[in-house]
């Protein structure tokens, strides 16, 4: 038996995963006698700087459950007060600690866990510290967004003489959360929202902390499954996720890409859930819904029987080893459910699996992963062809269909990001066909890549916007026409423009620029004023993955109405805001009639405008 396997089981998507809470982690480590899993605290340096700097600042760590708020505080405590390690976590909900300059640091590990009397006792000095009225105490507090706001809302309702100050605090913190701002001039506060923190390095550290734990080698040494003719599914799944001398794991890289795409779509996955994902990929077992994680005995049995269908890591990544209600209770699996991995496909990919053509792509997909590829699928394929499709919904056809879905899923996680064939790009096996382009654009903007790198995306987005606004299959990608209709109509598209087109690039007029939003780290399309004016965006269109997908598909030939009415409403709102802002900045034109332009397609697909004076 393996202590590391039994220890990791406590991090899985099961009801008894108490070790996922930082407060219980020490007890779990002691029970299994394993070294701790060292996961990073991404804001640890910022936290230390704020509290231990020349001008100590109050810090509130907020976010959703599992983001690591308590873990950040424990890391800070252990690093700063190592001589008092035995005091953690302590029985009191509030810790009192000395700072180097003589001030007192008040630490509230979790605002929801202290009693009402303790909350009331801290309210006065906590509020005074936040408002800058007192500097004798500095606060470090962990609280979910709702708990934090409720604290000051309840205080305002219960303490009428001081209600206004608590309402002010409630309003200020609400605005900071809404605007995703960490500081505010009126408050002595750093509000660190851990739900807005994305870091590929953090995700890699979590993977490595599990996959490279030193106890793997000692626990697996001498195991019959490690040296036998059949592969231990736990070790096999671990090898598929590890980076090796031959290069990074494609499986792991695709997981990170999907998580990055989800973060841009406001689907933040906390550290606790990332641990659950890695453990479920390693240990998931679809044969036992009530106990969906492997232990060593079960893993040996699966290997002896060669029942690798039950331990398929690509299915485990989506949570298919879990009951539906448990899968949906773990938000990390929803990331892949939204992508529809396994259900989206195209003729080329299905031809590879069914007809083994083209052979080069078939070999690439099956040569490097025979256990979960050829060994699982070939018997289903042969049974399907030999039966002529007989067997009914509960027989051969069903098994073949499920096997085909599993192979599409494996292809999504195994195909390289770039290939010789467009339809063999992994993102073609999800609903976000241009997910890879979206991630490349984020990378280009984050690294300040030259304009030549981002220009192709700008052109495609302009073409998509022009087609969606006008309803015409225009090829115009140098200018943005804010086309619409005159009067009331149910048609969302129109061929009337009341403004000159906005140039893709211009020094003397309005222009278009792609940029990365500073807080959300999402791409956005900005309308910039002429260079002689202050370079503050006139308007901007946030490009969430869904809206980016919509515009790219429209640019490549899809009809606007066939994809998303919501996306069209977003861009129509952007057009109206832009028109109003541009008109406000234009010089007044007295005694000059407004020019209405009727738009039509030219012979090369460009937009042509026929002016009408009104």
C-alpha positions as CSV (number, residue, x, y, z in Angstrom):
1,X,0.0,0.0,0.0
2,X,1.1,3.6,-0.7
3,X,0.8,6.3,1.9
4,X,1.0,9.0,-0.8
5,X,-1.9,7.5,-2.7
6,X,-4.0,7.2,0.5
7,X,-3.0,10.8,1.4
8,X,-3.9,12.1,-2.1
9,X,-7.3,10.4,-1.9
10,X,-8.3,12.9,0.8
11,X,-7.9,15.7,-1.8
12,X,-10.3,14.2,-4.3
13,X,-13.8,15.2,-5.2
14,X,-15.4,13.2,-2.3
15,X,-17.5,14.4,0.6
16,X,-14.9,13.6,3.2
17,X,-12.1,15.7,1.6
18,X,-11.5,17.7,4.9
19,X,-7.8,18.1,4.0
20,X,-8.8,20.5,1.3
21,X,-9.4,23.0,4.1
22,X,-6.1,24.5,5.3
23,X,-7.2,24.3,8.9
24,X,-7.3,20.4,8.7
25,X,-4.3,19.9,6.4
26,X,-1.8,19.4,9.3
27,X,-3.8,16.7,10.9
28,X,-4.1,14.8,7.6
29,X,-0.4,15.0,7.0
30,X,0.3,13.6,10.4
31,X,-2.2,10.8,10.0
32,X,-0.5,9.5,6.8
33,X,3.0,10.5,7.8
34,X,3.8,12.2,4.5
35,X,5.6,15.4,3.7
36,X,3.3,18.4,3.0
37,X,2.1,19.3,-0.5
38,X,3.7,22.7,-1.0
39,X,1.4,24.8,-3.1
40,X,2.3,28.4,-3.8
41,X,0.8,31.5,-2.1
42,X,0.7,33.8,-5.2
43,X,0.2,37.0,-3.2
44,X,2.6,36.2,-0.3
45,X,5.1,38.8,-1.4
46,X,2.5,41.5,-1.7
47,X,1.1,40.5,1.7
48,X,4.4,40.8,3.4
49,X,5.2,44.2,1.7
50,X,1.8,45.6,2.8
51,X,2.1,44.7,6.5
52,X,5.8,44.7,7.1
53,X,6.7,47.7,4.9
54,X,7.7,51.2,6.1
55,X,4.0,52.2,6.2
56,X,2.0,49.1,7.4
57,X,-1.3,48.8,5.6
58,X,-4.4,46.8,6.6
59,X,-5.0,43.8,4.3
60,X,-8.2,42.0,3.5
61,X,-7.9,38.8,1.6
62,X,-11.2,38.0,-0.1
63,X,-12.4,35.7,-2.8
64,X,-14.4,32.5,-3.1
65,X,-14.0,29.3,-0.9
66,X,-10.8,27.5,-1.7
67,X,-8.8,30.4,-3.1
68,X,-6.2,30.1,-0.3
69,X,-7.0,32.9,2.0
70,X,-6.3,31.0,5.2
71,X,-3.3,29.4,3.5
72,X,-1.8,32.8,2.7
73,X,-2.2,33.9,6.3
74,X,-0.6,30.7,7.6
75,X,2.4,31.1,5.2
76,X,2.8,34.7,6.4
77,X,2.6,33.6,10.1
78,X,5.1,30.8,9.7
79,X,7.6,33.0,7.8
80,X,7.3,36.0,10.1
81,X,6.7,34.4,13.5
82,X,8.5,31.1,13.1
83,X,9.4,31.1,16.8
84,X,5.6,30.9,17.6
85,X,4.7,28.1,15.1
86,X,3.0,26.2,17.9
87,X,0.4,29.0,18.3
88,X,-1.1,28.2,14.9
89,X,-4.0,27.9,14.4
90,X,-4.8,28.4,18.1
91,X,-8.2,28.3,19.8
92,X,-9.0,32.0,19.5
93,X,-10.5,33.3,16.3
94,X,-8.4,36.5,16.5
95,X,-4.6,36.4,17.0
96,X,-2.7,39.3,18.5
97,X,0.9,39.6,17.2
98,X,3.6,42.3,17.6
99,X,5.0,44.2,14.7
100,X,8.6,45.4,14.6
101,X,7.7,49.1,15.1
102,X,5.7,48.3,18.2
103,X,2.2,48.2,16.7
104,X,-0.2,45.4,17.1
105,X,-1.2,43.1,14.3
106,X,-4.7,41.6,14.6
107,X,-5.2,38.5,12.5
108,X,-8.6,37.2,11.8
109,X,-8.1,33.8,9.9
110,X,-11.8,33.7,8.8
111,X,-14.4,36.3,9.5
112,X,-17.2,33.7,9.2
113,X,-15.7,31.5,12.0
114,X,-15.5,34.1,14.8
115,X,-18.5,34.6,17.1
116,X,-20.8,37.6,16.9
117,X,-19.3,38.9,20.2
118,X,-15.8,38.7,18.7
119,X,-17.0,40.5,15.6
120,X,-18.5,43.2,17.7
121,X,-15.4,43.6,19.8
122,X,-13.2,44.2,16.7
123,X,-15.6,46.4,14.8
124,X,-14.6,49.8,16.3
125,X,-10.9,49.4,16.0
126,X,-11.1,47.6,12.7
127,X,-13.2,50.4,11.2
128,X,-10.9,53.1,12.6
129,X,-7.9,51.3,11.1
130,X,-9.5,51.1,7.7
131,X,-10.6,54.7,7.7
132,X,-7.1,55.8,8.8
133,X,-8.3,57.2,12.1
134,X,-6.0,55.0,14.1
135,X,-2.6,53.5,13.4
136,X,-2.0,51.6,16.6
137,X,-3.4,48.4,15.2
138,X,-3.0,46.8,11.8
139,X,-5.5,44.2,10.6
140,X,-5.0,41.1,8.4
141,X,-8.4,39.6,7.7
142,X,-9.7,36.7,5.5
143,X,-13.3,36.9,4.4
144,X,-15.4,35.9,1.4
145,X,-17.0,38.8,-0.5
146,X,-20.4,38.2,0.9
147,X,-19.3,37.8,4.5
148,X,-17.2,41.0,4.4
149,X,-20.0,43.2,3.0
150,X,-22.6,41.6,5.4
151,X,-20.3,42.5,8.3
152,X,-20.5,46.3,7.7
153,X,-24.1,46.1,6.5
154,X,-25.2,44.5,9.8
155,X,-23.1,47.0,11.7
156,X,-24.9,49.9,10.1
157,X,-28.2,48.4,10.9
158,X,-27.4,47.6,14.6
159,X,-25.3,50.7,15.6
160,X,-27.4,53.7,14.7
161,X,-25.0,56.4,16.1
162,X,-22.2,55.1,13.8
163,X,-24.3,53.9,11.0
164,X,-23.0,56.4,8.5
165,X,-19.4,55.3,8.9
166,X,-20.2,51.7,8.4
167,X,-22.4,52.5,5.4
168,X,-19.4,54.4,3.9
169,X,-17.2,51.4,4.5
170,X,-19.7,49.1,2.9
171,X,-20.1,51.3,-0.1
172,X,-16.3,51.8,-0.5
173,X,-15.5,48.1,-0.3
174,X,-18.4,47.3,-2.7
175,X,-17.0,49.7,-5.2
176,X,-13.5,48.2,-4.9
177,X,-14.9,44.7,-5.5
178,X,-16.9,45.9,-8.5
179,X,-14.1,47.8,-10.0
180,X,-11.6,45.1,-9.1
181,X,-9.5,47.8,-7.4
182,X,-7.1,47.0,-4.5
183,X,-6.7,50.5,-3.1
184,X,-8.9,53.5,-2.5
185,X,-7.7,57.0,-1.5
186,X,-10.1,57.2,1.5
187,X,-9.0,53.9,3.0
188,X,-5.8,52.5,4.5
189,X,-6.4,49.2,2.9
190,X,-5.1,46.6,0.4
191,X,-8.0,44.5,-0.8
192,X,-6.5,41.4,-2.4
193,X,-9.1,39.5,-4.3
194,X,-7.6,36.0,-4.8
195,X,-10.4,35.2,-7.2
196,X,-8.8,37.6,-9.7
197,X,-5.4,36.0,-9.6
198,X,-4.3,33.9,-12.6
199,X,-0.8,32.6,-12.9
200,X,0.4,29.7,-15.1
201,X,3.3,29.4,-12.7
202,X,0.9,28.7,-9.8
203,X,-0.9,26.1,-11.8
204,X,2.4,24.4,-12.7
205,X,3.5,24.5,-9.0
206,X,0.3,22.7,-8.0
207,X,0.8,20.0,-10.6
208,X,4.4,19.6,-9.6
209,X,3.6,19.5,-5.9
210,X,1.5,16.4,-6.5
211,X,3.3,14.7,-9.4
212,X,6.8,15.2,-8.1
213,X,6.2,14.5,-4.4
214,X,9.3,12.6,-3.1
215,X,7.2,9.8,-1.6
216,X,6.2,8.4,-5.0
217,X,9.4,6.7,-5.6
218,X,9.8,5.2,-2.2
219,X,6.2,4.0,-2.0
220,X,6.2,2.5,-5.5
221,X,9.5,0.7,-5.1
222,X,9.0,-3.0,-5.0
223,X,5.4,-2.9,-6.0
224,X,4.5,-5.8,-8.4
225,X,2.5,-3.5,-10.6
226,X,5.5,-1.2,-11.1
227,X,7.6,-3.9,-12.7
228,X,4.9,-6.2,-14.1
229,X,3.7,-6.8,-17.6
230,X,0.7,-4.6,-17.0
231,X,1.0,-0.9,-16.1
232,X,-0.3,0.4,-12.9
233,X,-3.0,3.0,-13.9
234,X,-1.9,5.4,-11.3
235,X,1.7,5.4,-12.5
236,X,0.5,5.5,-16.1
237,X,-1.7,8.5,-15.5
238,X,1.0,10.3,-13.6
239,X,3.4,9.7,-16.5
240,X,1.0,11.4,-18.9
241,X,0.9,14.5,-16.8
242,X,4.6,14.8,-16.0
243,X,7.0,16.9,-18.0
244,X,9.9,14.7,-19.1
245,X,13.2,14.9,-20.9
246,X,11.4,14.6,-24.2
247,X,9.5,17.8,-23.5
248,X,6.5,19.2,-21.6
249,X,3.4,17.1,-21.3
250,X,0.8,18.0,-24.0
251,X,-2.0,16.8,-21.8
252,X,-0.9,19.1,-19.0
253,X,-0.4,22.0,-21.3
254,X,-3.9,21.6,-22.7
255,X,-5.4,21.5,-19.2
256,X,-3.6,24.8,-18.5
257,X,-4.9,26.3,-21.7
258,X,-8.5,25.4,-20.8
259,X,-8.1,26.8,-17.3
260,X,-6.7,30.1,-18.8
261,X,-9.6,30.3,-21.2
262,X,-12.0,29.7,-18.3
263,X,-10.4,32.5,-16.3
264,X,-11.0,34.9,-19.1
265,X,-14.6,33.9,-19.0
266,X,-14.9,34.6,-15.3
267,X,-14.7,30.9,-14.4
268,X,-12.0,31.2,-11.7
269,X,-10.8,27.9,-10.4
270,X,-9.4,28.2,-6.8
271,X,-6.3,26.3,-5.7
272,X,-8.4,23.8,-3.7
273,X,-10.2,22.8,-6.9
274,X,-7.0,22.6,-8.9
275,X,-5.7,20.0,-6.4
276,X,-9.0,18.1,-6.8
277,X,-8.5,18.1,-10.6
278,X,-4.9,16.7,-10.5
279,X,-5.9,14.0,-7.9
280,X,-9.0,13.0,-9.9
281,X,-7.0,12.6,-13.1
282,X,-4.5,10.4,-11.3
283,X,-6.9,8.3,-9.2
284,X,-10.3,8.5,-10.9
285,X,-12.1,5.2,-11.2
286,X,-15.4,5.0,-13.1
287,X,-16.4,1.6,-11.9
288,X,-17.3,2.6,-8.4
289,X,-19.5,5.8,-8.3
290,X,-19.7,5.6,-4.5
291,X,-15.9,5.4,-4.2
292,X,-14.7,7.0,-7.4
293,X,-10.9,7.1,-6.5
294,X,-8.4,4.3,-6.8
295,X,-6.3,2.9,-4.0
296,X,-3.4,0.6,-4.6
297,X,-5.3,-2.6,-4.3
298,X,-8.0,-1.5,-6.8
299,X,-5.3,-0.1,-9.2
300,X,-3.6,-3.5,-9.1
301,X,-6.9,-5.2,-9.9
302,X,-7.6,-2.8,-12.8
303,X,-4.1,-3.5,-14.2
304,X,-4.5,-7.3,-13.9
305,X,-7.8,-7.2,-15.7
306,X,-6.6,-4.5,-18.1
307,X,-9.8,-2.5,-17.3
308,X,-8.2,0.8,-18.3
309,X,-11.6,2.1,-19.5
310,X,-12.4,2.7,-15.9
311,X,-9.2,4.7,-15.2
312,X,-9.1,6.8,-18.4
313,X,-7.4,10.1,-17.3
314,X,-9.0,12.1,-20.1
315,X,-12.4,11.1,-18.9
316,X,-11.3,11.8,-15.3
317,X,-10.3,15.3,-16.3
318,X,-14.0,16.0,-17.0
319,X,-15.2,14.2,-13.9
320,X,-16.9,11.3,-15.8
321,X,-15.9,8.9,-13.0
322,X,-18.3,10.9,-10.7
323,X,-22.0,10.9,-10.3
324,X,-23.6,13.9,-12.0
325,X,-24.5,15.8,-8.9
326,X,-21.0,15.4,-7.5
327,X,-19.4,16.4,-10.7
328,X,-21.5,19.6,-10.9
329,X,-20.6,20.4,-7.3
330,X,-17.0,20.7,-8.3
331,X,-16.7,23.8,-10.5
332,X,-13.4,22.7,-12.1
333,X,-15.1,20.0,-14.1
334,X,-17.6,22.6,-15.4
335,X,-14.7,24.2,-17.3
336,X,-14.5,21.2,-19.6
337,X,-18.3,20.6,-19.7
338,X,-18.7,24.1,-21.2
339,X,-16.1,23.3,-23.8
340,X,-18.2,20.2,-24.8
341,X,-15.0,18.1,-25.0
342,X,-15.8,14.7,-26.5
343,X,-19.0,15.8,-28.2
344,X,-17.7,18.4,-30.7
345,X,-15.9,16.9,-33.7
346,X,-15.4,17.2,-37.5
347,X,-15.2,14.8,-40.4
348,X,-11.4,14.7,-40.4
349,X,-11.0,13.6,-36.8
350,X,-13.8,11.0,-37.0
351,X,-12.3,9.7,-40.2
352,X,-9.1,9.1,-38.3
353,X,-10.8,7.0,-35.7
354,X,-13.3,5.2,-37.9
355,X,-11.4,4.8,-41.2
356,X,-7.8,5.2,-39.9
357,X,-7.2,7.9,-42.5
358,X,-5.2,10.0,-43.0
359,X,-2.7,7.4,-41.8
360,X,-0.1,10.0,-40.6
361,X,-2.6,11.6,-38.3
362,X,-3.8,8.2,-37.1
363,X,-0.2,7.2,-36.2
364,X,0.4,10.4,-34.4
365,X,-2.7,10.0,-32.2
366,X,-2.2,6.3,-31.4
367,X,1.5,5.6,-31.4
368,X,2.4,7.6,-28.3
369,X,-0.5,6.5,-26.1
370,X,-1.4,2.8,-26.9
371,X,-3.0,1.9,-23.6
372,X,-5.7,4.5,-23.7
373,X,-5.8,4.7,-27.5
374,X,-5.5,1.5,-29.6
375,X,-6.0,-1.0,-26.8
376,X,-9.3,0.6,-25.7
377,X,-10.8,1.6,-29.1
378,X,-9.7,-1.0,-31.6
379,X,-11.9,-3.8,-30.1
380,X,-14.9,-1.5,-30.2
381,X,-14.2,-0.5,-33.8
382,X,-13.8,-4.1,-34.9
383,X,-17.0,-5.1,-33.1
384,X,-18.9,-2.3,-34.7
385,X,-17.8,-3.1,-38.3
386,X,-18.2,-6.9,-37.8
387,X,-21.7,-6.5,-36.5
388,X,-22.7,-4.1,-39.3
389,X,-24.0,-1.7,-36.7
390,X,-26.4,-4.2,-35.1
391,X,-26.9,-4.5,-31.4
392,X,-29.3,-1.6,-30.6
393,X,-28.9,1.3,-28.2
394,X,-27.7,-1.0,-25.4
395,X,-25.2,-2.9,-27.4
396,X,-22.4,-2.4,-30.0
397,X,-23.5,1.0,-31.2
398,X,-23.7,2.4,-27.7
399,X,-20.3,1.1,-26.8
400,X,-18.8,2.3,-30.0
401,X,-20.3,5.8,-29.6
402,X,-19.0,6.1,-26.0
403,X,-15.6,4.9,-27.2
404,X,-15.6,7.4,-30.0
405,X,-16.4,10.2,-27.6
406,X,-13.5,9.1,-25.3
407,X,-11.1,9.1,-28.3
408,X,-12.2,12.6,-29.3
409,X,-11.6,13.7,-25.7
410,X,-8.1,12.1,-25.8
411,X,-7.4,13.8,-29.1
412,X,-8.3,17.2,-27.6
413,X,-5.8,16.7,-24.8
414,X,-3.1,15.1,-27.0
415,X,-3.1,16.9,-30.3
416,X,-0.4,19.6,-30.7
417,X,-1.5,23.2,-30.7
418,X,-0.5,23.7,-34.3
419,X,-0.8,21.1,-37.1
420,X,-0.6,20.8,-40.8
421,X,-4.4,20.6,-41.1
422,X,-6.7,23.2,-39.6
423,X,-9.4,20.7,-38.6
424,X,-6.8,18.8,-36.6
425,X,-6.2,21.7,-34.3
426,X,-7.4,20.6,-30.8
427,X,-9.7,23.5,-30.3
428,X,-11.7,22.3,-33.3
429,X,-12.9,19.6,-30.9
430,X,-14.5,22.1,-28.5
431,X,-17.1,24.7,-29.1
432,X,-14.4,27.4,-29.0
433,X,-12.8,26.7,-32.4
434,X,-10.7,29.8,-32.0
435,X,-9.7,29.2,-28.4
436,X,-6.1,28.8,-29.5
437,X,-6.2,32.1,-31.3
438,X,-7.6,33.8,-28.2
439,X,-4.8,32.5,-26.1
440,X,-2.2,33.5,-28.6
441,X,-3.7,37.0,-28.7
442,X,-3.5,37.2,-24.9
443,X,0.2,36.2,-25.0
444,X,1.0,38.7,-27.7
445,X,-0.6,41.5,-25.8
446,X,0.9,40.5,-22.5
447,X,4.4,40.5,-24.0
448,X,3.9,43.7,-25.9
449,X,4.5,41.9,-29.2
450,X,4.9,44.1,-32.3
451,X,1.8,45.3,-34.1
452,X,2.5,42.9,-37.0
453,X,1.7,40.1,-34.6
454,X,-1.7,41.4,-33.5
455,X,-2.8,43.0,-36.8
456,X,-4.2,39.8,-38.3
457,X,-6.5,39.5,-35.3
458,X,-7.5,43.2,-35.6
459,X,-8.4,42.7,-39.2
460,X,-10.5,39.6,-38.5
461,X,-12.3,41.3,-35.7
462,X,-13.1,44.4,-37.8
463,X,-14.4,42.1,-40.6
464,X,-16.6,40.3,-38.2
465,X,-17.9,43.5,-36.7
466,X,-18.6,45.0,-40.2
467,X,-20.5,41.8,-41.2
468,X,-22.5,41.7,-38.0
469,X,-23.4,45.4,-38.1
470,X,-24.4,45.5,-41.8
471,X,-25.6,42.0,-42.5
472,X,-23.5,42.1,-45.6
473,X,-20.7,39.5,-46.4
474,X,-18.2,42.3,-46.7
475,X,-14.4,41.7,-46.7
476,X,-13.8,45.1,-45.2
477,X,-11.0,44.9,-42.6
478,X,-9.3,48.3,-42.8
479,X,-12.2,50.4,-41.4
480,X,-15.0,49.9,-38.9
481,X,-18.4,51.0,-40.1
482,X,-20.9,51.6,-37.3
483,X,-23.8,50.6,-39.5
484,X,-27.4,50.4,-38.2
485,X,-30.9,51.3,-39.2
486,X,-33.1,54.4,-39.1
487,X,-36.3,54.1,-37.2
488,X,-37.7,51.1,-35.3
489,X,-37.2,47.7,-36.8
490,X,-36.7,44.1,-35.6
491,X,-33.8,43.7,-37.9
492,X,-30.6,44.0,-35.8
493,X,-28.5,44.9,-38.9
494,X,-28.7,47.9,-41.1
495,X,-26.9,49.6,-44.0
496,X,-27.0,53.2,-42.7
497,X,-24.1,55.0,-41.1
498,X,-24.1,58.6,-39.7
499,X,-20.4,58.7,-39.0
500,X,-17.3,58.4,-41.0
501,X,-15.7,54.9,-40.7
502,X,-13.1,54.4,-37.9
503,X,-9.7,53.6,-39.4
504,X,-7.8,50.5,-38.3
505,X,-4.8,52.7,-37.9
506,X,-4.6,56.5,-38.2
507,X,-2.7,59.4,-36.7
508,X,-5.2,62.2,-37.6
509,X,-8.5,60.5,-36.8
510,X,-10.1,57.9,-34.6
511,X,-8.5,54.4,-34.8
512,X,-8.7,50.9,-33.4
513,X,-6.3,49.3,-31.0
514,X,-6.2,45.9,-29.3
515,X,-5.1,46.0,-25.7
516,X,-5.1,43.8,-22.5
517,X,-7.4,45.0,-19.8
518,X,-5.2,45.8,-16.7
519,X,-7.3,43.9,-14.1
520,X,-9.2,41.1,-16.0
521,X,-6.2,40.5,-18.3
522,X,-8.7,40.0,-21.1
523,X,-8.2,41.4,-24.6
524,X,-10.4,44.4,-25.5
525,X,-10.9,46.4,-28.7
526,X,-10.5,50.1,-28.0
527,X,-11.5,53.1,-30.1
528,X,-8.7,55.6,-29.7
529,X,-8.9,59.4,-30.4
530,X,-6.5,61.2,-32.8
531,X,-3.0,61.3,-31.5
532,X,-3.1,65.0,-30.7
533,X,-5.9,64.3,-28.2
534,X,-5.3,62.6,-24.8
535,X,-4.8,58.9,-25.5
536,X,-7.7,57.7,-23.4
537,X,-10.0,55.2,-25.0
538,X,-13.2,56.6,-26.3
539,X,-14.9,53.3,-25.8
540,X,-13.9,49.6,-25.6
541,X,-15.4,46.2,-26.3
542,X,-14.2,43.6,-23.8
543,X,-13.5,40.4,-25.7
544,X,-14.6,37.5,-23.6
545,X,-13.9,34.1,-25.2
546,X,-17.5,33.7,-26.4
547,X,-17.7,37.1,-28.0
548,X,-14.2,36.6,-29.6
549,X,-15.5,33.2,-31.0
550,X,-18.6,34.9,-32.4
551,X,-16.7,37.6,-34.2
552,X,-14.1,35.2,-35.6
553,X,-16.7,32.8,-36.9
554,X,-18.7,35.6,-38.5
555,X,-15.4,36.9,-40.0
556,X,-14.9,33.5,-41.5
557,X,-18.4,33.2,-43.0
558,X,-20.9,32.2,-40.4
559,X,-24.2,34.2,-40.3
560,X,-24.5,36.5,-37.3
561,X,-27.9,35.3,-36.4
562,X,-26.9,31.7,-36.3
563,X,-24.6,32.0,-33.3
564,X,-25.7,34.2,-30.4
565,X,-28.3,36.9,-30.0
566,X,-26.6,38.0,-26.8
567,X,-23.3,38.6,-28.6
568,X,-25.0,40.7,-31.2
569,X,-26.6,42.8,-28.4
570,X,-23.2,43.3,-26.9
571,X,-21.7,44.7,-30.1
572,X,-24.8,46.9,-30.8
573,X,-24.3,48.4,-27.4
574,X,-20.7,49.0,-28.2
575,X,-21.7,50.7,-31.4
576,X,-24.1,53.0,-29.7
577,X,-21.6,54.0,-27.0
578,X,-18.9,54.6,-29.6
579,X,-21.2,56.7,-31.8
580,X,-22.2,58.9,-28.8
581,X,-18.6,59.3,-27.6
582,X,-17.2,60.1,-31.1
583,X,-19.9,62.7,-31.8
584,X,-19.2,64.3,-28.5
585,X,-15.5,64.8,-29.4
586,X,-16.1,66.0,-33.0
587,X,-15.9,69.8,-33.5
588,X,-19.3,71.5,-33.7
589,X,-20.4,71.8,-37.3
590,X,-22.9,74.7,-37.4
591,X,-25.1,75.2,-40.4
592,X,-23.9,71.9,-41.9
593,X,-26.4,69.3,-42.7
594,X,-25.9,65.8,-41.2
595,X,-24.6,63.3,-43.7
596,X,-26.3,59.9,-43.8
597,X,-24.4,57.2,-45.7
598,X,-26.1,54.3,-47.4
599,X,-23.7,51.3,-47.5
600,X,-23.4,48.8,-50.2
601,X,-20.9,46.1,-51.3
602,X,-18.3,46.9,-53.9
603,X,-17.0,44.5,-56.5
604,X,-14.2,43.3,-54.3
605,X,-16.4,43.0,-51.2
606,X,-15.4,46.3,-49.7
607,X,-18.0,48.7,-48.2
608,X,-19.0,51.6,-50.4
609,X,-20.9,54.6,-49.0
610,X,-23.3,56.8,-50.9
611,X,-23.8,60.0,-49.0
612,X,-27.3,61.6,-48.6
613,X,-27.7,65.0,-47.1
614,X,-30.5,65.4,-44.7
